[in-house]
C-alpha cells in the first residue's frame, strides 16, 4: 500500500474560512464529510454534529484519554524496536466516527462486490486458459512477467473460483464527492481488528448518538469470516479444522491475528506448529498431531513454504504448497493473488470488469498512466511536477515520487530512473482526499481520510457494513499510513437515510 | 486438545507469575525486617537473598534497599520481578487467543505499570506499597484465571506451572534454613522465624494451627507437609499430580514414563516421610528440588517436544 495518497493541492485560498460554519469546526476546501461547502450540516452527520456542539473541549479530551487507555490495556499496540529498549504504542485512534449514508454505501457495496467477482474471475482465467490475455484485453507480459504471478498455481482447482477470500480495498473520496478505488489489497489485507475495536470504543464513547443515528453492526465479521473459510473446505471434510497462520508475536499485525483467532475460536498457529507428512498438514498438539484443513494465512506468499517459495523462510511449513496442490488443505487467500492488485494491472480493472461481467465499473479507478506506453511516458515526464509516480512492484511509499513536493533536482533524478525502466512505473494525478472532523489537541479540526472496507468471498461475497477509516493526523497531510503518523477512526454506515432526526 | 506451543506458553505463564510474586514478597519482607537495625534483621536479609540464589558476598556492604531494587528492576538478572513479568506477559501475548480478556488485562496492566517510566520513582518513594500492589495484582490475575478461564486443559497447564514453581521456591527457601549445605542460616530468633513464615505467605495460617508459639520444627512441618495450606510443598505436589493425571488421560504415549508418575512418586514420598527417622529435612528438600526439575523435563518431552513418528493421528 502506498504511503502518500496524493497531494495537498490546496493553495492560499484554502485558509479563508467558509461562510456560516459553526464556530467549533472549519473545514478547508476539500470535500468535507460533515459540512457542505456553504457550511450546512450533511443529514448523515446531524446526530453527531448536535452532540458535538454540546461538548466542551475538556469533555472531549477526557473521552479521548479514556479511549487511548482502553486500547493500551487491551494490548491493541504495535511494537517499536529501538536500539536501547522496546516500546509499545497504540495506533492513534480518533474519537469522532466517520459517517456514511445508506445510499452511498449501497453503491460502494455493489461496486466492491462487482470488482471482487471480476478479479476472482480474472485470477481463475490467468491461472488456467488465459483467455483474457489471448483476447489482448490485458497485455500478456504485464501478467506473466509480474513477480507476483505464481506459475505454481497454474491449473490448480480453487473452490468457487474464490482465489481472494478476504479483500481490503482502499477507497478515497475526491473533490467531486465521488468514491474511487485507489488500491485493491488482495494479498494479506489487515486492519479489520481496528474496525472492530474502534466500533467497540465508539459505542462506549457516544452511546446516545450511536442509537439515534441508526448504525449498521459490524460485529458479525469474525463468524462470517469463519463461515467463508469453512465453505472453502466443504468438499474436504464435514467439519473442517480452520487455523490462523501468523508470522508470530513480532509481526506488527500480531494483535489482529490473535484477535481473529480468538473471536473465531480457532487455533492461532505459527509455522513451527505445522508439520506436513505425506502431503497432509498437521498441527502439533499436546495429544499428538491433528489434521488441518483450512489455513487462513497472514504470511505473504513468499514465506509460506520454504520448499516452494523462499528457501530462507522460517515462517511457513515445508511441504505446505504440495499439500495444497494435492487438494488436502485450503490456503486462504490463495497464493498468487498479488498479480491482480499489481499497480499496473490496476489500470486495467475497468476493462477486466467489462470483459468478465459485461458491466461498467460501478466504482471508478483513479486515472492511471502506464509509463510502459511511450505516449503516456512522455506525458508523465512532461508533467512530473503535478503527478505522483509509483514503482509497480513496491509498496509502503518506497520507490515513489510526489511531484509537487519534490525539488527540481529530485524530479530530474527520478526522470532518469523512469526513462531507464519505464515499465516499472505508473503515475497518477494528485488527489485531494476528503476531510472529516477529528479531535486534535482538544480541538475539532478537519483531517484527510480514506476508507478501507472489508469484503469476504467464497460461496457468497459479503461486504461488512463498516470499514476502517484511516486518518492523516498532521494538518494538511494526505498520508494515512500508520507507519507515517496515520491513525484510524470508526466508520458508521447508516441503516436508513430518512431516519435522521 | 491444544497446540503444544500454546500449552508450553501457558505453563510458563504460571511459572513466571509465581516467581514474580515470590520475589516481590521476599523483597517486601526484607525491607520491613531491616527497619529494625539489629542482628536478626541482617539474618532475615541473608535468608531472603540466599533463597533467591543471590551470592552473599555479592550484596555485602550494600544497602538492603539497593539489593531489593535489583531484585525488582535488574534486567540483567533473569529472576528479577520485571523480567518475570515481562516474560510472563510475553507468553500471554503469544497465547492471547487462549486466555481470557480479564486475565490478559490484569497481567498487561501490571506489566505496563512495573515497566513504565514512573515505576522506579514510585518504588523509591514508597517501596512497600509498590511491592504490595504487585502482589495484590498477581492475586487478581490468579483470581481472574480461576473465575474466567475454563478449567480445562489450558488452565491445568497454567496451574501446573504455578505449583511446580511454588514447590521449588518453597523448597529452596527451606533449604536455606534446614538444608545440609554449609553456611545454612538456622532459624535462631523469633524475627527470622516470623519472616520465613511471611516469605511463604504462611504466617496467619500457621498461627491458626500452632498458635503464636513459634517452633522451627513446626514451621518446617507446616511448610512441607500441610495438606490444606496452598503453599506447602505437599499441597503443591498434590495439585501437580492431579493436573498431570488429568492431562495425561488423553495422551497416548507408548512408554508409560510420563510426568504424572514422577509427580505421584514425589507426592507419596512426602506423604510417608518421617522426619524423626531421618537426618533432618535436608535430603528430602534436595530431592524435592531435583524431582521438580525432572518433572519439568518430562512435561516437555510428553506434551511439547515429542517425536513426531509416534504421534500421528489414528
Interface residues (C-beta under 8 A of the other chain):
Chain A: X72 X73 X74 X75 X248 X249 X254 X255 X258 X259 X261 X262 X267 X268 X269 X270 X272 X273 X275 X277 X282 X283 X284 X285 X286 X287 X288 X289 X290 X291
Chain B: X1 X2 X3 X4 X5 X6 X7 X90 X93 X94 X95 X96 X97 X98 X101 X104 X105 X108 X109 X112 X153 X157 X247 X250 X251 X252 X303 X304 X306 X308 X310 X311 X312 X313
